[in-house]
Amino acid sequence: MSSTTGIVCPHCGWPDGGEPFQVLSRHTTATGRTEWTRCGCGSLQVRVVDGCGTRIVSRSVPAPSYAPAR
């Protein structure tokens, strides 16, 4: 997967293409889809999935109190 923000999460070092990440929502667009996801560290990510593959185009810092659901 390519990413406009890097090949790993800058907050936890997990690979952008690695699992697990939590898909929060998916939205179909004219050219593919947009996905809102959450990295294992809690960082929100916006992924664009189209004919060129999957790219992370934006991400937030992790929420300080984020604890993944078990």
Contacts in CASP RR format, 6 or more apart in sequence:
PFRMAT RR
TARGET T0000
AUTHOR 0000-0000-0000
METHOD contacts of the structure
MODEL  1
MSSTTGIVCPHCGWPDGGEPFQVLSRHTTATGRTEWTRCGCGSLQVRVVD
GCGTRIVSRSVPAPSYAPAR
1 16 0 8 1.000
1 17 0 8 1.000
1 53 0 8 1.000
1 54 0 8 1.000
1 55 0 8 1.000
1 56 0 8 1.000
2 52 0 8 1.000
2 53 0 8 1.000
2 54 0 8 1.000
2 55 0 8 1.000
3 16 0 8 1.000
3 55 0 8 1.000
3 56 0 8 1.000
4 55 0 8 1.000
4 56 0 8 1.000
4 57 0 8 1.000
5 56 0 8 1.000
5 57 0 8 1.000
5 58 0 8 1.000
5 59 0 8 1.000
6 16 0 8 1.000
6 56 0 8 1.000
7 15 0 8 1.000
7 16 0 8 1.000
8 14 0 8 1.000
8 15 0 8 1.000
8 16 0 8 1.000
9 15 0 8 1.000
9 16 0 8 1.000
9 39 0 8 1.000
9 41 0 8 1.000
9 43 0 8 1.000
9 59 0 8 1.000
10 59 0 8 1.000
11 39 0 8 1.000
11 41 0 8 1.000
11 42 0 8 1.000
11 43 0 8 1.000
11 61 0 8 1.000
11 62 0 8 1.000
12 39 0 8 1.000
12 40 0 8 1.000
12 41 0 8 1.000
12 43 0 8 1.000
12 62 0 8 1.000
14 39 0 8 1.000
14 40 0 8 1.000
14 41 0 8 1.000
16 56 0 8 1.000
17 54 0 8 1.000
20 40 0 8 1.000
21 37 0 8 1.000
21 38 0 8 1.000
21 39 0 8 1.000
21 40 0 8 1.000
21 45 0 8 1.000
22 37 0 8 1.000
22 38 0 8 1.000
22 40 0 8 1.000
22 68 0 8 1.000
23 35 0 8 1.000
23 36 0 8 1.000
23 37 0 8 1.000
24 35 0 8 1.000
24 36 0 8 1.000
24 37 0 8 1.000
24 38 0 8 1.000
24 44 0 8 1.000
25 35 0 8 1.000
25 36 0 8 1.000
26 33 0 8 1.000
26 34 0 8 1.000
26 35 0 8 1.000
27 33 0 8 1.000
27 34 0 8 1.000
27 35 0 8 1.000
29 50 0 8 1.000
31 50 0 8 1.000
31 51 0 8 1.000
32 48 0 8 1.000
32 49 0 8 1.000
32 50 0 8 1.000
32 51 0 8 1.000
33 48 0 8 1.000
33 49 0 8 1.000
33 50 0 8 1.000
34 46 0 8 1.000
34 47 0 8 1.000
34 48 0 8 1.000
34 49 0 8 1.000
35 46 0 8 1.000
35 47 0 8 1.000
35 48 0 8 1.000
35 49 0 8 1.000
36 44 0 8 1.000
36 45 0 8 1.000
36 46 0 8 1.000
36 47 0 8 1.000
37 44 0 8 1.000
37 45 0 8 1.000
37 46 0 8 1.000
37 47 0 8 1.000
38 44 0 8 1.000
38 45 0 8 1.000
39 45 0 8 1.000
39 59 0 8 1.000
39 62 0 8 1.000
40 68 0 8 1.000
41 62 0 8 1.000
41 66 0 8 1.000
42 62 0 8 1.000
42 63 0 8 1.000
42 66 0 8 1.000
42 68 0 8 1.000
43 59 0 8 1.000
43 60 0 8 1.000
43 61 0 8 1.000
43 62 0 8 1.000
44 59 0 8 1.000
44 60 0 8 1.000
45 56 0 8 1.000
45 58 0 8 1.000
45 59 0 8 1.000
45 60 0 8 1.000
46 56 0 8 1.000
46 57 0 8 1.000
46 58 0 8 1.000
46 59 0 8 1.000
47 54 0 8 1.000
47 55 0 8 1.000
47 56 0 8 1.000
47 57 0 8 1.000
48 54 0 8 1.000
48 55 0 8 1.000
48 57 0 8 1.000
END
